[in-house]
Amino acid sequence: MTDAQPINISILDKDYKVACPPGEQSALLESARFLDSKMREVRDNGNILGSERIAVITALNMANDLLKSSNVDKELGKELPPRLKDLENKISRVLEKARQLEI
C-alpha cells in the first residue's frame, strides 16, 4: 500500500491531480511550475498550437538542454553510445523543424 497523497497542479491553465509520496510535494509543485513556465514560453514564442504539441516540443527542448548540460559524453566516454547519439540526432532534427515552423 502506498502513502502517496493527491496533489493538484496546474499546467497551461489545466488542472491535474497527481499522486505524490510524502515529503515530495514541494518538489512536485516546483517541477509543475517549471514545466508550466517552459510550456508557456513555447506557446508564446511560436505558432505551435495545441497543448499536446506544446508539451512534446517542451519535452524535447528540456531533454536537449539536459543532454547538453549533463555532459553525457564526458561521463560515458568521448563518444556517445549509438542509441544515445541517435536520440540526440532525432531531438536536434525535431527542434530544427520546430524552429523553422516558428519563423
C-alpha positions as a printed Julia matrix, in Angstrom:
103×3 Matrix{Float64}:
  0.0    0.0     0.0
  1.29   3.43   -0.9
  1.2    6.58    1.22
  1.05   8.84   -1.84
 -1.27  11.78   -1.47
 -3.1   13.51   -4.33
 -1.7   16.94   -5.16
 -3.38  19.41   -7.5
 -1.13  21.07  -10.08
 -1.94  23.43  -12.93
 -0.17  23.43  -16.29
 -1.28  25.8   -19.07
 -4.43  26.57  -17.07
 -5.42  22.91  -16.92
 -5.66  21.21  -13.54
 -4.23  17.77  -12.83
 -4.38  15.59   -9.75
 -1.1   13.72   -9.25
 -0.25  11.12   -6.62
  2.81  12.25   -4.69
  4.84  10.48   -1.98
  5.06  12.19    1.42
  7.86  14.73    1.58
  7.95  15.22   -2.21
  5.08  17.71   -2.51
  7.21  20.84   -2.74
  9.48  19.25   -5.36
  6.43  18.22   -7.4
  4.93  21.7    -7.18
  8.24  23.3    -8.16
  8.54  20.9   -11.11
  4.99  21.71  -12.21
  5.7   25.47  -12.05
  8.89  24.97  -14.08
  7.1   22.87  -16.7
  4.23  25.36  -16.87
  6.72  28.18  -17.4
  8.58  26.33  -20.16
  5.35  25.34  -21.92
  4.14  28.95  -21.81
  7.44  30.06  -23.38
  6.98  27.58  -26.24
  3.35  28.62  -26.72
  4.08  32.35  -26.57
  7.2   32.27  -28.79
  5.82  30.48  -31.81
  3.0   29.25  -33.93
  2.67  25.96  -32.1
 -0.94  25.23  -31.29
 -2.4   22.53  -29.09
 -1.3   21.6   -25.6
 -0.1   18.14  -26.67
  2.19  19.59  -29.35
  3.42  22.26  -26.94
  4.16  19.53  -24.38
  6.15  17.46  -26.89
  8.22  20.43  -28.09
  8.82  21.48  -24.47
  9.9   17.94  -23.52
 12.28  17.85  -26.48
 13.77  21.22  -25.52
 14.23  20.09  -21.92
 15.76  16.76  -22.96
 18.14  18.57  -25.29
 19.13  21.01  -22.52
 19.64  18.12  -20.1
 21.85  16.23  -22.53
 23.94  19.32  -23.2
 24.26  20.4   -19.57
 24.96  17.0   -18.05
 27.99  16.38  -20.25
 26.72  12.9   -21.0
 29.52  12.25  -23.47
 32.16  13.06  -20.81
 30.55  10.69  -18.32
 30.19   7.86  -20.82
 33.43   8.39  -22.68
 34.33  10.59  -25.6
 31.7    9.09  -27.89
 28.04   8.66  -27.05
 26.68   5.13  -27.33
 24.93   4.7   -30.7
 21.45   4.68  -29.15
 22.03   7.96  -27.29
 23.66   9.53  -30.33
 20.64   8.53  -32.43
 18.3   10.06  -29.84
 20.36  13.25  -29.74
 20.21  13.48  -33.56
 16.43  12.94  -33.58
 15.93  15.63  -30.94
 18.11  18.05  -32.88
 16.17  17.42  -36.11
 12.79  17.91  -34.42
 13.97  21.09  -32.69
 15.27  22.45  -36.01
 11.93  21.7   -37.69
 10.09  23.39  -34.82
 12.29  26.47  -35.16
 11.56  26.59  -38.9
  7.82  26.41  -38.2
  8.13  29.35  -35.81
  9.69  31.57  -38.48
